Structures are given as C-alpha cells and as structure tokens.
Amino acid sequence: MKVLVTGGAGFIGSAVVRFLINEVGAQTINLDVITYAGNLESLESISNSPLYHFSKTNICDRESMTTLFEAEQPDVVMHLAAETHVDRSIDGPATFIETNISGTYTLLEVVRAYWMNLPLARRNVFRFHHVSTDEVYGSLGVSGLFSETTPYAPNSPYSASKASSDHLVRAWHHTYGLPVVITNCSNNYGPYQFPEKLIPLVILNGFEGKPLPVYGNGQNVRDWLYVEDHARALWSVITKGRVGEVYNVGGQAERTNIEVVESICDLLDEFIPTTSMRRELITYVDDRPGHDARYAMDIAKITRELGWKPQETFESGLRKTVKWYLENQSWWQKIQTNLYAGDRLGLSKKAAV
C-alpha cells in the first residue's frame, strides 16, 4: 500500500508519517510546502528509509499535484495539510481561507480526477481521509460531549475554515462518489509540536524561568489527545472505517487550561528542581477573543466500530512530552532563534458596536 500524506512535516502529520514507516511498513509520500510550522527535522529518524519520499508541493498548486499523483499512484490520501493555530487565524484569516478551504478544494479535484481513472479494482479500495478538528462543533457548556452528529457552530476563523473543508469533503463523497472518511480530533500534544501551542510553550517558558501565560481565568476546558494515539486512530479509520462516515477521536482527558499548566510546572520541578516552584511563574493574561469554553469528545463510535481507544493517559503522555522537550533542546532552540520566540499572538480586538 502506498500512502500520500499532505502536511506530513507538521506536528500531527510527522507523527503519522513516522507511524506509517515504523509500524505499518507502508510506502509513504510526504507532500508538504514547509510553512513556518513544517519541520523536516521531525522526520530525521525515517528520512533515509526506502519507504519514504518527500515532495515539496503546495496543495493549492493543481498542476504540480496532478503531476505528483500521476507519478506516485497512491492508494490512500491522508489530508492533514492545514493552517491550525487559532491565534494566528485571528491576526490573519486570509491564509486559513486559502489553505484550508481553497487548498482542500483543489486537492479534492485532483484526487477525483486521479481516482476516476484508476482501474476498477484499485478504485474500489482507494480512500481519501480528511483530518479535521473538534473546534468545528463550537463550544460546549459544563456538561455533554461532541458526537459525530453534533451541529457545526465554528467560532474562530480557523474553525470556520476547517468546517468549510469538512463540508467540501462530504459533498465530494455524496455528489461524485469519492470514497472518503472524515475524522475530527481533540487537542493534540506530544513531541515535535511547534511551540506556539499551549503545552510546548509552557514547557519551554518554565524551563527558561519565563512567565507562564494563561488566558482569562484558566478555566477553559480541552480534551487532550497524545499525538501517537491519534496516529493509531487515523490508521484504524483508514483500514477499518466505513466509507462516508465521520469518526470523532479524543483522549478522554478533559483538563482546564490552568490544570494543564500546573501539571507541567510540577513535572518541571520534578525533572529540574530550582529554588522556587514553577507555579509561581503563572501569569493570567487577557483572554483570547471568542475563546470557546469547553471541548470534549464522545469516542464511543470509533471504539465500538473500530476497536480504537487511547493508550496514553494524560499523565503518562504529558510526562513523555515534557521529558522529550528537555532531551531535545536543539530541535526547539532553532525554532526559537529563527521562527518564533514565544510572542503573544491573536490579540486583534472586536470592533466597537
């Protein structure tokens, strides 16, 4: 089986590529344009594998993608290429519209033309897997879970762009018969995550003795999913999921943001003790505009139908994550020097009414 992964140099994409090479043994094409968050160093461990091929290609470039599909002849497409950071979408939504909506449309058209020209036997086993987010569902109250039938109610430019791409994929299945599966996942964390996200940002700031910013009152809740658990879930959906179906993927690990930050502080104090406690570095800052209160996923469907459930608890996954960042300083120091020094993003304010 040959798998083409879009966005394979990103955080989740690189975990998927490493999983495909190391655990599945699948021929894997990594299609990535290498934006600020794409990092080929995240794939150094498998870069010399005969199963691996990298193509620096933009999903918005129809001609280049058509040429790549004709040359590589994939059996599966796993579509993870996307702009993903909510704060950046607040500051500059245009890139999110271009990549997440227009890019997905272009990719769907390339894939549809490719799929329709496959021999019947290959056409019947081909799959297009669209990887999306729980943020398309909006915000939960203090109780309840997102299910696969929860109505869409995106509240940020990022989540609106992902909701749009979800609808496009669904339409290409129902209109043209393209064999698709869709997954919506909760917040991922783990090794190789770009340090604009909450967990790596707090780890690095805590390591360096810098303030630990917490939005608002810190009571916003997320369901945390270890990235390697997510990679396993995606492969289960590819190999066992029903065409046309949506599967929610979550870590069954709801935590408030302040609980996450405090847990990281405690692990840093354990691994690298100092004269003061890291919790003293916690600093409450202005909340993110339109900050959703709570996300939580119902994973009963993927567990019941495909037998998947997370292997890591939040405690075990976070311990592995903190340890990885402490042991791989050269990976993130290059990012701090060249790409992102930890500055606050997403401070655009609503216009006065």
N, C-alpha and C positions, 0 to 999 in steps of 0.2 A: 504494500500500500504506500502511495506517495501522498504526503500531506503538505499543502501550502498554507502557511501561517502568515496572515497580514499583521504587521505590528509586532513581529517576533523579537525585536530588540528592546521592546518596552518591558515594564515590570512584570505584568502577568504573561505577556507574550513570550518573554525569555524563559519563564518557568515552564510554559507549555512546550517550548522547543527542547529544553533540556530533558523534560519528561519523555517526549516522543523519541528522542535519540537514546536515552539511557534505559528507559523502562519498556518502551514499546518496540524499539528497533525499527521505526518507520523511516523511510526516506523523507526528509523534511526540507522544504524550501522556505526560507525566511525572507519575506518581502517587507521591507521597511525603508522609509525615506530618511530616517535618522534625524528626527527633530531634537530639541533640547533634551527630551526625556528618553530618547533611544540611545542605548549604550551597548556597543558590541563587546565591550569588556565583560558584560554579564554572561556572555556566551563563550568565553575563552576555553572553558573546560571541554566543550564539544566542537570547537571551531575546526579542528583537524579531522573530525570524523568523516569517513567516506559517505555517510548517510546525510551529511549536512551541506546545504548550498545557500548562500546569501545573495540576494538581489536588491540593490539599492533602487527602489522603484516607488513612485508616488501612486496611491490608489486613485488619484484624480486624473492620472495620465492614461487615458484609454488605449492609445496606440501602444505604449510600452507594455501595459498589462496584457493586451491581446497577444503580443509577440511572446511574452513570458509564458502564458498559458499554452500556446501552441508548441513551445519548445519543451516545457516541463511535463505537460499532460498529467496534472494532479488528479487523484481520486477523491480527495476531500479538501475543502477550503474551510479554514477556521479563521473567521474575521474578527481580529482584535484591534486593528489599527484605528485609533481614535485619539482626539484630544480629550483629556479626562479630568483636569483639575478645576473644580467649581470656582475657586477664587480667580483663576485666570479667565474663566468664561465671563465673569462679571466685568473684568477690566477690558476684555477684548473678545466679544462673542463672534466676530466675523470668521475667525479661524475655525471655530467649532462648527459653524454652519457649513463652511467649505469642506472640511474633512469628514465630519460625522454624517452629514446629510448628502451633500453632492458627491463626496468620495464613495459613500456606500451605494448610491445610485449608479455611479459609473462602474463600480465593481460588479454590481448585480447584472448590469447589461453585458459586461464582458463574460461573466460566468454563464449567463443564459445562452449566449451565442456559442460558447465553448461546449456547454452541456448538450445542446440540441444537435450538435454534430458528432457526438460520441456514438460508437456502436451501441446497440440496444443493451447488451449485457452490461457494459460499463455505465451507461446512462442510468440503469436501474439501481446501481449500488452507489452512485455519486451522492455526496452530501455537501450542502452549504450550511455551515454552523455560524450563526451570528451571536456574538458575545456582548451582552448588554448589562445593565445595572438596575439595582433596586430603586434608584432615585427617580425612575420614570413614574413610579407609583405615587410620588408626593410624600406627604408626612403623615405619620400615624399619631394617634393620641396615646394615652398612657397604657392602653391595652390593645390587643389584636395583633394580627400578623398579615403581611402581604402574601397573597396567594397568586397563582397564575391567572386568576380571573379578576383580580383587583383592578378597578378602572384606573386608567392613566391620569395623572394630575401633576405633571412636572412643574417645578417652581424655580428653577435656575436655567440660565441659557444652556449650560452643559446638559442637564437632564432633559430639557426640551429637544435638544439636538439628538440625543440618544433615543428618545421616544419617537422622533420622526424616522430615524433609521430603522427602528423596530417595525414600524408600520409599513415602511417600504419593503422590508424583507417578507413580512406576512403577505403583502399584496402580490409580490412576485411569485409566491407559492400558489396563492389562490387564483391568480389571473393566468399565469403562464405554466403552472405545474412544477416549478423549480423545487427540487426536494430539499427543504430547509428544516433546520431545528434552531430554536432560539433559547438562550439561557439568560437569566437575569440574576446577578450575583450581589451579595452584600459587600461591605467594605473589606478589601483585601489588605493583608500586611505580610511581611516576611523579608528575606534577604533581597538585595538589589533594588529596593524601592527608592525612587527619586526623593530626595529629602525635602521637597515642598509639602509632602503629606504629613499628617499628624504624628504618627509613630516614629518614623525616622528623624523628623525634625526635633522631637522631644529627646530622643536618644542622643543625638549629636549636640544639642544645646546643653543637655545635662552633663554629658561627658566633658564639655568645654567650660562648664560653670556659668553658662549664659542664662538669662531669664527664660522661663518656660511659658510661652503664651497660651492661654486658654480662652476661647471665645465665650463672651457673655458670662453666664453663671456656671458653665461647665456641665450643665445637666442634659445637654443633647445626647441622645442615645443612638448608638450604632451596633449592628450585629457584625462581629469581626470574624473573618474567614482567612485561615492561613493559606497562602498562595499555592503551596504544593498540594493541599487538599483540593483547591479549586481546579488545578490542572488535572487531577484524577477524575474529578466530576465531569469536566468537559469531555474527556475521552470516553467516559461511560455514556454520555449523551450521544456522541458520535457513533459508537459501536452498538448501543442498545436502545437508544431513544427512538420514538415513533416520529416519522416524518410529519411536519406541520405542527408539531407540539412545542409548547413552551415549558421549560423546567426552571424553577427557582432554586438557587444554590446559596446556602447560608452556613454560617459556622456554629449556630446555636450558642452564641456567645455575646449576648447583649451586655453592653457596658456604657455608662455615662462617660463623656469625654474626660471628666476630672478623675474618674476611677482609672481610666487608661493611663493618664499622666502620672498619677500616684503610683501605679504598679510599675511603670518604667523607672520612676525615681527609686523605688525600693530595690529593684534589680541592679541598678547602677551602684547604689550604696553597698549592695552585697558583693558585686564584682570588683568595684574600685572604691573602697571606703575613703572618705575625706573627713575633715574635722567638723563639717556641718552636713546636715541632711539635705538631699536634693529637693525635697518637698518645699524647702524654704525659697527655692528659685521660682516657684509657681507664681505667675503674674496674670491676673484677669485683664483682658483687653476688650475693646468694642466688638460686639458680635458681628458675624458675617451678615450682610444684607440678605434677607429672605431665608435665613438658616432654618432648615427643616428640623422639627423637634425630635423625631424618633423614626428609625427604620428597624424592621425586624422581619425575618423571612420564615414562611412556612415551607419546610423542605419535605413534607410528607410524600409528595408526588414522586420526587426523584428517589427517595428512599424506598418507597413501595414498588415502583416500577423497575428501577434500575439497580437497586441494592446499594446505592451510594450513601455514605454519611461521613462527616468529618472524622479524621483520625486524631487530629490535634485538639486539645482543649485550648482555651485562650491562654491559660497559664503556661502550658508546655510550649505553645507556639511563640508566645512573647519572649519566653526565656531563650529559645533558639534564635530569635530575631535580634535581641539585644546582644547576645554573645557574638553573632555574626558581624554586626557593625563594629563591635570592639576589636574583632580579629581581622577586619578587612578595611583598615583605615585608608589605605592607598586608593581604594575604589571611590570612597566618598570625598576624600580630600581633593581629588582632581575636579570633582563637580563643584565643590565649594569655591575653588580657585577660578574656574573657568566659566561656570554656568549659573550658579545660584548660591548666594551667600547667606540664605535664610531670611531675606527681607519679607515683610508682610505684603501679601497680595490681596486683591479683591476688596479694596476699600471704597470703590465707587458708591456714591450715595444716591438714594432715590431723589428725584426732583421734588421740590416743594409743591404741594397741592393747594 
